[in-house]
């Protein structure tokens, strides 16, 4: 999956270590993920010169209890 721009309709079960770098910055290391759709879109710059990473993601997170779901 790493380097892929589009994994549409090909669900993949991934641990945090095998996620694309862009997703590692926003997802927790403690879970596994079923990614159904990932599209890495072009990033853009704000007027304040911040780079905004842009992507579309449909996924499920493997969470086993109510407490973990609130993290």
Z-matrix of the N, CA and C atoms (Angstrom, degrees):
N
C 1 1.455
C 2 1.519 1 110.95
N 3 1.309 2 118.19 1 -30.73
C 4 1.452 3 119.73 2 -176.59
C 5 1.522 4 110.55 3 -59.13
N 6 1.316 5 115.22 4 130.78
C 7 1.445 6 120.65 5 -178.55
C 8 1.519 7 113.28 6 90.09
N 9 1.339 8 116.36 7 -12.36
C 10 1.461 9 119.19 8 178.27
C 11 1.520 10 110.39 9 -71.70
N 12 1.298 11 116.73 10 140.23
C 13 1.450 12 121.04 11 175.36
C 14 1.515 13 111.46 12 -95.93
N 15 1.331 14 117.34 13 -18.37
C 16 1.449 15 119.35 14 -175.67
C 17 1.521 16 109.19 15 -151.40
N 18 1.347 17 116.83 16 120.00
C 19 1.456 18 121.23 17 176.39
C 20 1.520 19 109.38 18 -119.31
N 21 1.315 20 116.91 19 33.15
C 22 1.452 21 122.48 20 -174.14
C 23 1.522 22 111.58 21 -57.72
N 24 1.344 23 115.11 22 130.71
C 25 1.463 24 124.22 23 174.65
C 26 1.522 25 114.23 24 62.99
N 27 1.309 26 119.67 25 22.07
C 28 1.454 27 122.23 26 173.42
C 29 1.531 28 107.55 27 -127.26
N 30 1.350 29 117.85 28 80.69
C 31 1.467 30 120.14 29 -177.03
C 32 1.519 31 111.85 30 -56.65
N 33 1.322 32 115.77 31 136.72
C 34 1.452 33 122.67 32 179.64
C 35 1.513 34 108.79 33 -133.17
N 36 1.340 35 117.11 34 136.11
C 37 1.457 36 121.46 35 175.12
C 38 1.518 37 107.11 36 -94.05
N 39 1.340 38 115.58 37 121.53
C 40 1.459 39 120.52 38 -174.35
C 41 1.523 40 111.32 39 -130.38
N 42 1.323 41 115.71 40 142.31
C 43 1.457 42 120.27 41 168.52
C 44 1.523 43 107.31 42 -86.18
N 45 1.306 44 116.93 43 167.96
C 46 1.460 45 120.83 44 -177.47
C 47 1.534 46 111.21 45 -57.88
N 48 1.319 47 117.68 46 -39.03
C 49 1.457 48 121.42 47 -177.39
C 50 1.516 49 114.41 48 -64.09
N 51 1.324 50 117.23 49 -23.22
C 52 1.465 51 119.88 50 -179.01
C 53 1.528 52 113.12 51 -100.22
N 54 1.327 53 117.45 52 5.82
C 55 1.464 54 121.02 53 177.49
C 56 1.525 55 111.24 54 -73.23
N 57 1.319 56 118.24 55 151.51
C 58 1.471 57 120.22 56 171.45
C 59 1.533 58 109.89 57 -60.31
N 60 1.300 59 117.50 58 148.08
C 61 1.473 60 122.20 59 -176.33
C 62 1.523 61 113.17 60 -53.22
N 63 1.330 62 117.69 61 -38.56
C 64 1.456 63 121.06 62 -178.23
C 65 1.531 64 110.65 63 -61.42
N 66 1.329 65 118.25 64 -33.20
C 67 1.459 66 120.86 65 179.91
C 68 1.527 67 112.68 66 -82.11
N 69 1.318 68 117.73 67 -28.05
C 70 1.467 69 120.63 68 177.89
C 71 1.524 70 111.96 69 -60.64
N 72 1.320 71 116.77 70 -28.65
C 73 1.468 72 119.80 71 -178.60
C 74 1.528 73 112.45 72 -75.12
N 75 1.341 74 118.77 73 -13.36
C 76 1.468 75 120.71 74 -177.18
C 77 1.527 76 114.23 75 -123.77
N 78 1.328 77 119.42 76 -8.54
C 79 1.460 78 121.78 77 -177.92
C 80 1.527 79 111.15 78 -113.30
N 81 1.317 80 116.39 79 149.04
C 82 1.462 81 122.67 80 -178.98
C 83 1.529 82 111.63 81 -73.26
N 84 1.322 83 116.40 82 150.35
C 85 1.465 84 122.23 83 179.17
C 86 1.526 85 112.44 84 -78.50
N 87 1.316 86 118.56 85 -13.42
C 88 1.464 87 122.04 86 -168.52
C 89 1.520 88 115.31 87 -85.04
N 90 1.307 89 119.07 88 2.63
C 91 1.450 90 121.00 89 -173.15
C 92 1.521 91 111.53 90 -132.64
N 93 1.324 92 115.16 91 164.53
C 94 1.457 93 119.87 92 168.34
C 95 1.526 94 106.93 93 -103.72
N 96 1.307 95 116.27 94 157.45
C 97 1.457 96 121.91 95 -172.30
C 98 1.518 97 110.36 96 -130.37
N 99 1.310 98 116.41 97 139.84
C 100 1.464 99 121.70 98 170.22
C 101 1.520 100 105.43 99 -106.17
N 102 1.307 101 115.61 100 109.13
C 103 1.467 102 120.91 101 -178.04
C 104 1.515 103 108.48 102 -98.98
N 105 1.311 104 114.47 103 117.37
C 106 1.458 105 120.81 104 -178.94
C 107 1.522 106 111.29 105 -93.28
N 108 1.324 107 116.83 106 -33.58
C 109 1.458 108 120.92 107 -176.89
C 110 1.527 109 108.65 108 -149.96
N 111 1.314 110 117.93 109 122.00
C 112 1.455 111 122.61 110 175.46
C 113 1.517 112 108.33 111 -135.92
N 114 1.319 113 115.79 112 120.31
C 115 1.462 114 121.24 113 177.07
C 116 1.523 115 107.19 114 -125.20
N 117 1.314 116 116.37 115 115.37
C 118 1.459 117 122.27 116 178.53
C 119 1.527 118 108.10 117 -84.93
N 120 1.330 119 116.44 118 109.13
C 121 1.462 120 122.36 119 -176.18
C 122 1.528 121 110.71 120 -94.04
N 123 1.310 122 118.50 121 161.50
C 124 1.469 123 120.27 122 178.31
C 125 1.533 124 111.37 123 -61.83
N 126 1.317 125 115.61 124 138.36
C 127 1.463 126 119.69 125 176.40
C 128 1.527 127 108.96 126 -79.67
N 129 1.315 128 115.40 127 168.11
C 130 1.461 129 118.49 128 178.61
C 131 1.526 130 109.97 129 -142.54
N 132 1.317 131 117.07 130 162.06
C 133 1.469 132 124.85 131 -178.97
C 134 1.520 133 110.15 132 -103.11
N 135 1.326 134 115.81 133 138.04
C 136 1.460 135 119.89 134 174.07
C 137 1.524 136 108.82 135 -84.30
N 138 1.312 137 116.35 136 171.44
C 139 1.464 138 120.62 137 176.77
C 140 1.522 139 111.06 138 -63.84
N 141 1.354 140 116.18 139 -25.24
C 142 1.470 141 120.83 140 178.84
C 143 1.527 142 111.96 141 -85.39
N 144 1.332 143 116.89 142 6.74
C 145 1.461 144 124.59 143 178.01
C 146 1.536 145 113.41 144 71.45
N 147 1.330 146 117.44 145 31.92
C 148 1.455 147 121.74 146 171.90
C 149 1.519 148 108.62 147 -95.49
N 150 1.325 149 116.67 148 138.36
C 151 1.459 150 120.45 149 175.78
C 152 1.532 151 108.46 150 -88.81
N 153 1.311 152 116.88 151 128.00
C 154 1.458 153 122.75 152 178.73
C 155 1.528 154 108.01 153 -106.72
N 156 1.335 155 115.67 154 117.36
C 157 1.456 156 121.24 155 177.49
C 158 1.524 157 107.38 156 -78.11
N 159 1.313 158 116.69 157 137.82
C 160 1.450 159 121.40 158 -172.75
C 161 1.526 160 109.58 159 -130.99
N 162 1.341 161 116.67 160 127.66
C 163 1.458 162 120.59 161 176.78
C 164 1.525 163 109.78 162 -156.35
N 165 1.328 164 115.54 163 161.83
C 166 1.459 165 122.87 164 172.80
C 167 1.521 166 107.08 165 -111.47
N 168 1.345 167 116.34 166 138.38
C 169 1.454 168 120.04 167 -175.29
C 170 1.518 169 110.40 168 -146.89
N 171 1.335 170 116.86 169 125.88
C 172 1.461 171 123.52 170 169.80
C 173 1.514 172 106.06 171 -117.37
N 174 1.348 173 116.39 172 119.55
C 175 1.458 174 118.96 173 -175.87
C 176 1.511 175 111.52 174 -153.08
N 177 1.311 176 114.97 175 165.93
C 178 1.447 177 123.80 176 173.36
C 179 1.520 178 107.35 177 -122.38
N 180 1.334 179 116.09 178 144.24
C 181 1.458 180 121.45 179 -179.93
C 182 1.520 181 108.02 180 -112.10
N 183 1.322 182 116.71 181 136.25
C 184 1.453 183 121.75 182 178.28
C 185 1.528 184 109.00 183 -81.70
N 186 1.344 185 116.60 184 96.35
C 187 1.468 186 123.01 185 178.14
C 188 1.514 187 107.55 186 -121.94
N 189 1.328 188 116.22 187 129.56
C 190 1.452 189 120.26 188 -173.47
C 191 1.516 190 115.35 189 -100.20
N 192 1.323 191 119.28 190 -11.04
C 193 1.459 192 118.73 191 -178.94
C 194 1.521 193 111.74 192 -147.42
N 195 1.314 194 114.56 193 164.10
C 196 1.469 195 122.67 194 -175.87
C 197 1.529 196 111.30 195 -61.03
N 198 1.321 197 116.83 196 -39.83
C 199 1.467 198 121.71 197 -179.02
C 200 1.527 199 111.46 198 -63.08
N 201 1.322 200 117.65 199 -43.42
C 202 1.460 201 121.59 200 179.21
C 203 1.528 202 111.37 201 -66.48
N 204 1.321 203 116.92 202 -32.02
C 205 1.456 204 120.37 203 -179.30
C 206 1.524 205 112.39 204 -67.09
N 207 1.315 206 117.04 205 -24.01
C 208 1.470 207 120.09 206 -178.95
C 209 1.518 208 113.12 207 -85.71
N 210 1.328 209 118.57 208 -5.75
C 211 1.475 210 121.46 209 -179.92
C 212 1.505 211 112.06 210 -72.20
